[in-house]
Amino acid sequence: MQPAGVQAPLDEIILDDFKQDNGWLISGGTMNYDTLGGTLTLSGTSVTLSKKFTYATWKYSDLNIKIAQITAELSWELLVQGEAENAQLITIQPESQAQNSSFGEAFSYSLKGIAGTEPLSDWNDSTLESKTFTLTMNFKGDVGQFITLGVLTCSEPNYEIPQALPSSVQGNIGGINFDGDPTVDVDTLKNDDPTNISNLKEYRNLSLPFSRLVTNPEYNFDNQEITPVEPSMDLRFGAYYGIKGNANRTSDNGVNLREKKSGFQDSSFNAIMKIDDVQASGSTITSAWFPHKVELSGSVEGLGKIATTDFFVDESTLGRLISLSEATGSYLEIELRDSTTSSTDYNTNNLKCYWDDVNEVVLKTDTQHSDWNQNLFITAIKVVALTEDGSIDTEATAQIIPPTFVSGIGKYRIPTSISSIGLAVGYANREEGEEQAIIRALNGVGLGEASTTITAHYNSRKTYWDNLLSKVPVSSEWGLESSFVYHSEVVTPEKHRILYYAAWTHLICNILAPTTETGYAFTQQALGKPSRQCAGAAMTPPNNSWEGLLQIQDLMYINPSIAWSGMEGFMSMVDANGFLSGEVLPVRMGQTLWMIHNISPDLSRLGALYPALKRHLEWKFEHPRWIYESTDVENEVDSEFMISVMNDTQYMIKICELLGNEYATEISYWQELYAFNLKNYADWMFCDPLSHEALYSYPQNSTNQEINRKVLRNGANLPDNNYQRGIWQYIFLGCVDVDPNNNDIDKYIHARNSHLSEPPVPRSTTDLPNMLSSGLILPDLPTEQAQQLEQFTLDIINPALSLCGYPVLKWAPNSLMTHGLINRGFYDEAKILLESYIVRGTEIWQFCENYFWNTTGPRGTYPTSFGASQIIDSTMMRGGFIYNEDGPHEIPNWSQGMNKPITPPIDILTDVTIDLSNPEETLGLIGMPVELRQSYQRTDNSSNSYELGKIVAVTWKSETLSSMPLPNQYTVDGETEMKQIVSATITSGS
């Protein structure tokens, strides 16, 4: 086990401790030195401190600064500038008023991570052994204000992942066994569609944890389609590569070509399968996914059948086993092509094929630009004939005709007398070089030092996945309990089991290793290797700070070391202002860190991460909105962001309680911050403001409750023209409502002092009920707001509708909503919601960002991890397991339920003659009610009582109609939509 605490750098060099004059140039102020550091005092309103440094830039890439003391209102910023003629000043730390906290951490910055923001320089030249640059600190304030600088260091990152304590969550909790299932056989986890049609509901992505590679990548957004299997049976893959920052120096005919941030690039045309230059017929193509392999097969009319099995030999090598049967043609052909679509676009590959006669492999590499960082990776492809036991058939291999490339196209030509072939693709990044790619390809087919056959590699990969998936938590029951949930019949026990294990496979495969080329020394939770989504921080763009945290909350059960490292990575990028670069999304940092520590304790690491976490949550309170690229509406307040950061604040209080000592003094700070923002949330989002504008919410507390209830009964199809004030997702502070009579029919917002005809934000800002209902996670809502929000949620939930009446399932807000329902005792409602999530996930059969109630395919970005986390978490909660502020535990009384609705007496007076011999017709003549209003008696955290109402559909069971002891009185039983039995008393006057 590692020592307590965060991983120390491999080496650290003190650049200056500011205890004496070491040659800094000072303009606009004076510096005094003592044993505590250097105190810089402003002579005017600004001062600059600068000095030139030379050191091994890429080895010692982390720059750390401690600021001991700073006058209130004085701000500072940190910049670097290279020596090249066209060098630009690069901001490392934007203007900030922060000093290092009392808990002793330093502000840390990665030169690898930020340096490339200067275009056309040598910052990202990996051949440099050292670099000279000027470090500049600018300070702004008033005369006499000062800042005391402590120590400035550079350090060499440690890319080894520290070993954490194993998870303490073990055994059976509810219906979930956290010891896993040792009998798991990945060959039984088969996902296939028997026909290759355009709406093929099948994922075909393979990867390994820590691998940069993924097969069959596809970036999709909202097109509701899944890419079908191509008749070419090509072996496509994507590869992640990081660059130092965002630029290179390439010039093509005088035009500067600039790369963007790190990301995934594709390689296609690696193994197009043909017989005598003819591809398989599309109608004959079949495929099947398993955690460890993808199988393809197809028939070439009149010439034979081709079958392939793709798998990972290791993290950097792909394998393909090829079999040929019923062959009447002359040659099986494996066609390879250049993957070149543009010579100037950074986002496309320029991979060209060459035959290496010495090693007898095809090399595929980008030689267009020698300093092209992002696209330059190398693959080597080796093809051999195999014997029955999978070893190389040397004599048959000699008969294979190697490719000759003409106009970027070449073919291996294999006599059809050879029925078993092995193919390996060895990958290497730029730093590893061509030789490493060749070694991996040769090892993949059984050549080289290891001499492991390709079939032995395949068998090892199956064993690997058997072992890995045997350790994931497993449900004691598959399928659904509630047959009355909309479309419940689609969820068979076997489909549920396959989808659950596929979700775990997806999360595990999305783990990326630390990337030395970007200076990122922590594990990365890619939003989706297959989708190649990269909207995270510059140092780790695939690492999303929303979905990634929900991945961590699952992965921690099987590998807390990955979870701890992932959180340390996020916190390492939080700057002095608390900002974490990349897409700004609702926060789950405090919750996730507390959850990890709770099952894999390490107080030293927890304490080391606290200062950055504190800065980050403070920044989130100040910026409660979505910010991405050019989108940042300063006065926007999004209730989803408020809810998430307030939820995190409750975990910050728990963290401070755990840490104790000096951290205990922080508890009151977080309590006050929580109370202040809870009041704002209640005031802003639940009233009818005239001083600021609220945007477009769904009906709530209308004067005509019955009519609105009918509208809400449409659930997932709430009409746009029912714009009424009540509960809002968005407000815009400082805006004047010029239409207080609420006559707006468009989804437009009011900007400052004027009514705009177009939204001032380049996106849809329509409120979504699941995001509104996520506020249920807040336990201390005032009585009026708790009643409103619970009523709103109960009004929507209807098991007869897709997603129980909600328009969309997006796991982050839906998870808070569902946890909130469980915490508040609405077990029956939570159960059917969880089952409706599993239904929709099964219907779509793809892991995506959004599952809409009425679409046939995935929405949002996909394949991504939200959908995988949703299936895992919904299954575990449906089994009675929950991990909330009380820790991981079984939900109390889960099977019996709580908060049962009260049905008032149902007394019916009728003139209809009761005919017990014909009960169905009799009930029809009476006109029995089709809906009932039930009530819930509720008490909030302050012991205030309130009542909720709910309209439910009821079906009367005619066979239960019977007479009562009193004359002319009868009783009949009914069943509500929630399968609750109710009884009516009928009094006949005839």
N, C-alpha and C positions, 0 to 999 in steps of 0.2 A: 504494500500500500504506500501511496505517496505520503509525505509529511503533511500535516495540517496546513492549509492555506493554498493560495494560488501558485501556479507554476512560476518559478523564478526565471528570469532571462538567463541565457547561457553565459553572457558576459555583459558587463556594464562599465562604461567609461565616463568619468566626471569631466564635463567640458568646462564648467565653471561653478564654483561654490559662492561666488560674489563676496568673498571675505577680504579681497584686496583687488586693486586695479589690475585687470588682465587684458587691457587694450581695447575695451569697448569704446566706440565713438558715440559721444553724447551730444545731442542738439536740443536745446530748449529746457535744460534742467541740470541739476547737480546730483552727484552720487556720493553717499557716505557709506563706508564699509565697517562692519564689526563682526563679531562671532556668529551672529544670527543670519548674516547675509548683507546684501547691498540695498540701501534705501534710496530710491530715486525720487527727488522732489521736483515738482513742476515750477519753472520760472514764469511760464506763461500758461496758455491753454492747451499746449501739446508739447510732447517731448518724444524724441526718437533715440533708440539705443540700438546699435548695430555692430556686428563683428563678423569677420570672415573665418570660416572653419573648413578644414580638409580632413576627411576620414573615410574609412571604407564604407561607403554609403549603403551598399546593399547588404553587407554583413551586419552592420550596426544601423539598422533602418528605423528603429524606434527612437523618437525624440521625446524626452520627459522633462517637465518643468514644474517646480514647486514655487508657489507664490505664498509667502508667509503672511503678508498683511496688505490690505488695500483700503484706501480711504473711500468711504461711501461716495457713490456717483462718479468716481474715476473709472475709466474703462481702458482696456488694453487689447491689443491684437498682436498676432505672431505671424511673420511672413518669412519666406525664403526667396532667394534669387540666385540663379546660376551665373557663370562668368561669360557664357557665350554672347556674341554680339547682339543677337536678337532675344536675349533672355528676358523673361517677364517676371514681375513680382508676383509670387504665388501666396495666397492667404492660407495659412495652416489653421489658425484660429480666428474666426471673425470677431469683431468687437464684442468685448465681454466685460462685465463688472465682477466676475467671480474670482474668488481666491480658493486655494485648496482648503478643503474642509478640515475640521478639527480631528478627523479620523486618519489623517496622515497620508492620503494618496497623492499621486502626482497626476497632472494632466498629461496625457500621452498622445502622441501623434506619429503616424507611420509615414516616412518619406516615400516609401514604395507606394503607399496607398494614395497619396495626394500629388506626387511630383509631376505626373504626366498631365496635370491640368494646364501646364504650359505647352503650347503646340510648338513643333519644329525645334525641339531642343534635344539634349542628350540625357535628359533625366531618366528616361526609360531604356537606356542602352545597357543591356545586361553584361556587356563585355568590359564595362568600366570597373576598375579595381578600386578607385577612390574618386571622390568628387570634391571640388572646392565650391563653396557657395557662401553667400552672405545671409546671416540670420538677423532679422530686424524685428524689434518690438516697438510698437507705437502706443503712446499713452495720451488720453484726452481727459481734461478736467479743468479745474480752476487753479490759480496760483496758490502754491503752498500744499496742495494735495500731494500724496505720496503713495508709493508702492514698494514693498520690501520683497526682493527676489531671494529665494532660498538656494536652490541648486538646479543646475541644468546638466542633464546626462543624456547619453545615447546608449542604446543597448542592443544586443543580438537576440532576436526572438528565439524561444524554445518551441520547436514545432512538434515535440512529443506530447501526446495526450496524457495528462495525469490520470492515475488510477483512483477512482472513487470507491467508497464503500458500496457493497451490493445493496440492492433494494431490500428494505425490510418488509415490504408487502408480499406476503407468502400465504400459501394454502388457500382455502375456500373462503371467500367473502361474498355473501349472497349466493347467487348462482354462477359466480365467476371463480375459476381455479387459477390462481396466479403462479402455480407451479407448472402450468402448461400441460400439454398432452404428449407424452413420449412416443405415442404410436403414430404421430402424424407422418403421412406418406405423401410427398408433394406430387407424386404421379396421380393421386386421386383428386388433386385440386386443378381440374381441367376446365378452362373457359374456352368454349368454341361456339361458332355459329356454323351450322351445316352448309349454308350457302353463302357465297361471297357476293353480297348485294350491297348497294350503296349505303344502306343504313345499318350496316354490320355492327352489332353491339358487341364489340370485342376489342380488348386492349392487347397490344402485342409488344409492349415495352419490357426490355430486360436490362438489368444493371446489377451492380454489387455495391454494398456500402463502401464508401471511400473511393469508389471508381469515378473517373472523369467521363466515362463512356456510358451511353445509353442507346439501345437499338430502336429503330423505327420512330425517331422523334417527330413530333408534329405540334406546331404552335397553332392553337385554335382559340378564337374568341367569339362566342355567341353564334357560331354558325350551325350549331345543333347537329353536327355530323361527326362521324368517326371515320378516319381514312381507311378505306377498304384495302384488302390485300391486292398488291399489283400482280398481274400475270407474269411480270418479269422475275418475281421471286427474289428480288435484289436483297442483298445484305446491307441495309442502310444503318448508319449510326451517327450520333452526334458526339462531340467531344468538347469538354469545358476547358477553356484556357484563360488564365488571368494575365492582364498586362499591367505594367506599373503606371497607374493613372489612366489618362485618356488620350494619349497622342503619340505619334511617331514623327520621324523626320523625312519620310519618303517623298521624293519629288519625281514625277513622271512627266517628261517633256515640259518641264517648267511649272507644272501644276502640283501643288502640295496635296498629298493624300493624307487624310487624317482618320485615324481609327477612333472608335468610341470605346466604351468601357468593356471590361471583361465579359465573357459570355460563352454561349454554346455555338459551335459551328458544325455544319453537317458535312458528312461525306457519303455520297451516293454512288451508284454505278460500280459497286465493288464486286458483285457476283451475280450478274444477270444470267439466268439459267435458260439454256436452249438445247434443242436437238436439231442438228443440221440447219441452224440459223432460224429455227421456228420456236416461238415461246409457247408455253402451255395455254390452252384455251381458258379464258376467264371463267367460263361456266363450270370448269372442272376444279378450280382452285379451292382448296380447303385449308384451314389453319386452326391451330389450337395453342393457347397460351397455358403455361404452367409457371410456377415461380422460378424454375431453373432452366426453362427452355421454351422455344417456340418451334412448333412443327408446321411445316408447309408441305403441300403435295399438289400436283397438277399433272394433267395428261396432255401430251403433244399428239394431236390426232394422227393416228397411223404410224407414229414413230416411237412411242414409249411413254413411261411414267417416271416422273422425277419426284423424289421426296427429300426434304432437308430437315435437319434439326440444328437450330442455332442455340448457342449457350456461351457463357463466359468461362474461358480457361482460367483467367485470373483477372485482376482489376484492370489490366492494360492489354488484354488479349482476348479476341473473340474467336470462337470455333464454330465450324459448320461441318456436320456430317451429311454426306450426300449419298443417296442410293438411287440406282437406276434399275428399272424393271420393265419387262415386256418390250425390250428395245429392238426395233427393226431398222432404225436409222444407222448412220455410219459413226457420227461423233456426238457425244455430249459436249456442249460448249459452255464455258464460263466466261462471259464477256465482261470486260472492265473498260471504263471510260474515264476521261478527264472529268473532274467535277468543277468545271469553270463556267461561270455565268456572267462575270463582270471583272474587268481588270482594274476598276477604280472603286468599287463599292466595298466598304469594310465588312458589310453584313453578308457577303457571299464568299464562297470558297474559290480559290484558284488552284485547285489540286490537280497536278499533272502526273500521268503515268509514265514510268520508265521500266525497262527490263534490266535487272541486275544479273549479268551472266555469271558472275563469280559466285554469288549466293543462291542463284536460281530462284529469285523472288521478284515480284512486281513491287516497285517503290512508287508511292504516291505522295507527293509533297508539293509545296508551294515554292517555286523558285522565281516567281515574278519579281519580288522585291526582297533583297537580302535582309532588310531591317523591318520587314512586315511582321509585327509581333502577334497580332490576334489570330490570324489565320494560319500561321506557319506551324503546322504539326505534321508529323510524318507517319505513314503507315507502310508496313511491308506485308505482302500477301504471298503465302506459300501454299502450293497445292501438291498433294501426293495421292497415290493409289494405296488402298488398304487391304490387308488380309482379313479373314473372318474374325480374328481376335483383335483387330484394330491396329496392329503394328503396320509399319510401312512395307508395302510390297515393292521392293526395289526394282524387280524386273518389269512390273507393270508401270511403275512410275516413269521408267525410262521411255515408255511408249507415248507419254503425254507430250504433245507438241506445245511449246511455250508460246506466249503471245508476241506478235510483232505489231507495234503501235503505228497506225496510220491515221492521221487527223484525230489523234487522241483516243482511238478505239483499238482494242486488241482482244484476242480470245485465247484461252487455254482450249485446246482441242484434245478430247479424251476418247479413245476408241470405245465404242459401246460394249465391247467385250469386258471392259472394266466396270464393275457394278457398284463398287464401294470406294468413295473418295473422301479425303479429309482436306479441309481448307482452314487456315488460321490467318487472322489479321492481327499483326503486332502493331501497337500504337506507341508513339513516343512524342513527348512535347519538345519544344525547341531546345530547352536546356539539355534534355537527355540525348537527343541526336539520333541520326539515322542508324547507327550501329545497334542501339538498344532496340529499335523497332524490329530490325532483322533478327536479333537474338530471340525476341519474344515470339516472332512468327515461327521460327525454326523449332523452338521449344514447344510451341503449341501443337505441332504435328508429330512430335516425338524425336526430333533431332536435338543435338546439343548435349550439354552435360547431364541434364536430368534424365533424358531418354524415356520420359513418361509418354505413353501412347495417347493419342487424341481421345480414344474411347475411355481410357483411364481418367483423363481430365474430366470427361463428361460424367463419369460415375462419381468422381470426387465432388463435382459440383452438386449433384443430386444429394449426396450425403451431407454436404454443407448446409443446404437448405432444409433438409429433414431435421437436422440438429438445431438450426437457428429458429425455425418456426415451432419446434416442439417446446420452446421456452416462452412463447408469448402467452398471455392470459387467454383462457379458453372458456367458452360458455358451456354450461351443463345442458342447455337445451338450444336447439336451432329452430328457426321458424318463429311464427307469431302466436300469441295467445288469443288475441282479439280478432275473431273472424269478421266482425262488423266494421273494421277499419277499411276505408275505401281501397279497393283493389288488393285486399290482403291475400287473395289467392295467388298472386304472382310470386310471393315469397315462400318457396318450398324450403324445407330444412336444408337440402343440399345446396340450393342457390345461396342461401344465407351463409352457410359455412364457407363456400368458395369465395364469396364476396368479402367476408370478414378476413380470411387469410390473405386474399389478394390485397386488401387494404393495408395489412401489416407489411406485406412484401413491398408495396409502394412506398410506405414511410421509411422502411429500412433502406431501400435502394436509393432514396433521395438524399442520404447522407453523403456529403462531400468531405474529402480530407482537407486539412490545412493546405493553403497554397503559398508556397515560398515566394513565388514570383510577384505576389501582391503584398507580401509581408503579413498575411493573415495567418496567425498561429493557432487557430481554433477550428473545431469541427463546424461544418456548415450544414444547415437543414434546407436543402434546395426546395423551393416552392413546388418545383416539378422538373426533374431532369427531362422527362419526355416532352414537356411543353416549352422548355428552354426559357422560361420566364425569368427575367432579370431586372427587377425594379428595386432591389435592395441597395445597401450602401455601396459606395464606389469600390471598397476593398473586397466586398463579397456580394455582388449584385444578385446572385440566385438565392440569397439567404434572406427571406422575407420576415420582417419583424412582427408579423401577425400570425400568418399560417405556421411559420417556423416555430413559434412558441407552443401552438397546439400540438405540433409534431413532437416537440420535446416532452410535453405532458404525457404522451403515450410511450415514447422511447425510453423514458426514465425507468420504466418497470423492468426493462430487459438490459439496459446499459446506462446506469447513472453517470458513468464517466463521460459519455457523449453529451448527456444533458448538461452536466456542470460546464464542460468545455464550451458548449454552444452558448450558454448564458454569459460566461466570461467573455466570449467573443463579442456579443452584443454590447456589453458594458464597456469593453475596451474602446469602442468607437464613439461613445458619448462624449461630446466636447465640453468645454467649460461652461457653455450656456445651457447644457442639457440636451442639445440637439443630436439626433441620430440621423445621419443622411439617408437618402433613399425615399421611397414613398412613405409618407406619414400616415399611419393607420392607428386605429384604436389600440390601446396598450393592454398587455397582459403580463408585463415584466415582473411586477411584484408578486402576483399570484404564482407564476411559474417558478420563480426562485424559491419562494416559500415551500411550494410543493416538493421540489427537488430535495431541499435540505431536510424536509420532514421524513423522507424515506431513505436518504443517503446523507446523514448528518456531517457537516463540516462547518463549525462556527467561524473558523478563521477565514475560510473562503467567503462565507456569507458576509462577514464584516468587511472584507476587502472590497466587495462589490457594492456595499451600501452607498458610499458617497456618489458614485456615478448613477446609481438607481434613483437616489434622491433628486439629483439634478434633473434627471430625465422626466420624472413624474411632475416636478415643478414646471418644466417646460410644457408638458402635456396639458397641465391646467391652464397655462397661458395661451395655448394654441389648440383649442378643442375642435379641430376640423381636419378634413382631408386636404393634404398639401402634396402636390406632385408636379414636378417640372414647373411650368409657368402658372399653374393653378394654385392660388392662395388668396382667398377672400378674407381680408383681415378682420372684418367684423362678424364673420360667420361663427355661429355656435351650433354644433351638431350634438344632439342629445346622446347619440350612440357613443361619441368620444367622451362626453361627460360621465356617462354611466360606467364606462370601462375604467377610467382613471379613478373614479370614486371607489369602484370595486377593488382596484389595486391598492388604494389607500388603506383599506381594511387589512390587507395582508402586510402592508408596511408597518402597521401598528403591531402585528404579530411578530414580524421580524425584529423590531426593536425590543419587544418583550423577550424574545429568544436570546438576543445578544446581551441584553442587560447592561450593567455598568453605565458608561457614559452615553450609550445609545438609549437608555431608558428615559433620558431627559427629552428625547425626540418624540415620545409618545403623545404628549399633549399638543405638540406642533401639528402632528398628523390628525389628531382628533379635531382640532380647531379648523384645519383646512378642509377636512371632510364635512364638518357641520356647515361651514360657510358655503361650500359648493352645493351641498344638498339643498340648502335653502334657495340658492339661485336656480337650481334645476327645478324645484317645485314652483317657484315664482315664474320662471321663464317658459316652461314647457307645459304647464297645466292651467294657465289662465288666459284671459282675453286681452292681450296687451294693446295699448294704444301708443305707448312710447317707443315701441320697437315692433318690427314686423316678423310674423311667423309664417312659415311656408307650408302650406298644403298638407293638412293632416286628414285622417279618416274620421268618420262620424263618431261622436262621443257625447253622451248626455244631451241628446236633442230634446226639444220640447215635445216632439211627437215620437215617443220612445218605440211604440209598436211599429211605426213605419220604418224607422231606422233599424230596428231589429230585423225586419224583413230584408233590408239592404245588406246588413251584416250576414244574413243567412246565405247570401251569395258568396261570402267568404273570399275566395281567391279571385273574385271578379268584382271587387268593390268599384262602382262606377266613379269616373273622374268628377262628375258634376256634383258629387256630394262633399264638396269642400266646406267643412265646418270647423270652427275653432273648438279646441278641446284639449287634445294632446298633440304636441308637435315634435317633429324631429329636428327641424332647423329654425333658428331665429337669426336675425341680423341686427346686432346691437347698434343703436344710433340711428336707425332708420325710422322714418315717420310713416305711419299708416294713413294713406290718403283715402282709404276706402273702408272706414270703420263699420259700414253696414254689411260688409262681408259678401259683396256681390261678385267677387272675382270668380271667373270660371276657367281661367287659364292657369297654367303652372308657373306663373311668373312671380318674381319676387319684387319687393320694393327696395330700390336703392336709396342712397342718402338724399332726402328732400325731394324726390321725384318718383313718379310711377313709370317704370320702364316697360316698353313693349317687348323687350327681349330679356332673357335671363342674363345677368352680368357674370355668370359663371359658365364655362364651356362644358357643361355636363348636365345630366338629369339630376334634379334634386327632389324628386317625388318621395314623400315619406313612405316607408314600408312598415307594415304592422309588426313584423317580427323584431325590427329594430326598436320600435316603441316598447314592445312587451319585454325587451331585455332589461328594462328598468326594474322588473320584478326581483332582480338579483340584489337590489339595495334593501336591506332589512329595516332601515330606519325611516322609510318614507312617512311623511305626515299622514294622518288618518284620511283626509280628503283625497290626497293624491294616491294613496294605496288603494282606496276604494275605487277611484276612477280607473286606475291601471288594471286592477284585477277584474273589474267589470268589463272593461274593453277587451281583455284577453278571453274571458269566459264567453262573451258575446260572439267571438269569432270561432272558437273551437267547436268543430262539428265533425265527428268521425265519418259521416257520409260523404264528405268532400275530400278531394285531394289535398294532402298536407294539412288535413283537419281544418281547412278554410283559410289558411295563410297563403299568400300569393307566391312566396319564395322561401326556400330553405337555403340559408347560408350559415355555415356551422358556427362561426364566432358569435354572432348575435343570438342565434337559436340555442346555442349551448347555455348562454347566460339566462335566456328566457326559461329554458327547461329546468335548469338548476333552481331558478327562482320559484317556479311552480312547486318543485319538490320541497324546497326549504319552507314554503308557505303551506305545505300540506295538501296541495292539489294533486294527489297521487294518480287518481283515475285519469285526469286530464293529461298529466305528464306521460302516463303509459301509452295512451293512444297517440299522442304526438310523437313519441319515440318510435312507435311502430309505423306511423305514417312516414317518418324519415327513412326507415329501412325499406318500406314499400317503394318510395320514390327513388331511392338509390338503386334498388333492384331493377326498376323499370328503365331507368336511364342507362344503367350498367356501364358507367364511366365515372371516374373520380374527377369532379369538376368544382368550380367555385360556387355556382348557383344552380339549384334545382328549382325550376319554375313549375307551378301547379299544372300548367296546360301545354307544355311543350313535349315533343317526342324525343328530344336529344338534349345533350348537356349545354349549359349556358355559362357565360363568363369565361374565364381562362381555364383551359383544361388540356391535358391531364394535370391536375394539381392536387395538393394534399388536403384541402378542406374536405373534399368528399371522402377521402380515406379516413381522416380523423373522425368524421361524422359517423361512418359505419362502425368503427371501433368503439367510440364513446357511447353511441346509442345502444349498441349491443350490451355493453357492460352496465349501463344504467338500467336498461330494461331487465337485466338480470338481478337488479337490486343493489348494485354497487355504486357508490358515489364518493367523490373526493372533493370535499368542500372545505370551508373554514374550520371544520372540526376534524379534518384529516381524512384518510381513506377508511371507509367503514361501510357496513351494510345499512341500507336505508331502513330505519325502524318501522315495523308494521307495514312493510311494503306490500305484502300479499293481502292484508286485510284492508288497507287503505285508510285515508283520513279525509276530513272536510267533506263528508257526505252531504249531498243536497237534501233539503227538506221539501217534501211534496205536500202542499196543503190538501185538506179533504176535498175530494172530487165528488160533489153531489149533483146529480142530474135529475131534473123533473121532466117528465114526458107524458104526452097523451097517447103514445104508441102502445099498443097491446104487446106484451112481452110473450113471444112464442119461443119457448125453450127448445122446441123441436127444430126450429130454424133460426139458430142464433145469429148467423152471419147476416141474413137479411134483416133481422130485427135491429141489430146494431147499426146497419146502414140506414134504416128508417129513422132511428133516433138521431143520427148525425153526431156521432161521438167526436169529441175534440181531437184534432190531429196534433196540437201542440199544448204543452203545459208550461206554466211558469213556476219554477222551483226557486228556492232561496238558500243562501248560505249565511250562517251566523258567524261573524268574524271578529277577532280581537287583534289589535296591532301591538307593537312592542311596548307601547305606553299604556296598555290595558284599556284602550278606547275601543268600544264596540261599534260595529257597523254591519250593514246587511247588503248582500249582493243578490241580484236576481239573474235567472237564466231561463231562457225559453228553450225547451227541448221537444223534439218530435216524439210522438208516442204511437205505438201500434197496438191495437186492442186484439186480444186473443179470444175469438168468439167461442171457442170450445170451453172457456172457463166461465161463461155466463151461467149463473145459478141463482136459485131463489134464496131469500133470507128468512129467518123465523117470522119477522113481521110481515103482515099482508102487503102485497103489492110492492115489496122491496126486493131488489136483486143486486147482485155484485158481479163484477167482471174485472179480470186482471189485464193489465197492459204492460208493455215493455218500452222503455225509453230508448233513444238512440245510443245511450251508454249502457244498455242492457240492464237497467234497474227496473225492478218489478214495482208497479203502482197498481192501486185498486180504486175503482169507482163504485159508488152506490147509486143505483138507479131506482127512482120512485115513479111508478106508473100510476096515472090518474084514471086509467080505464080498466 
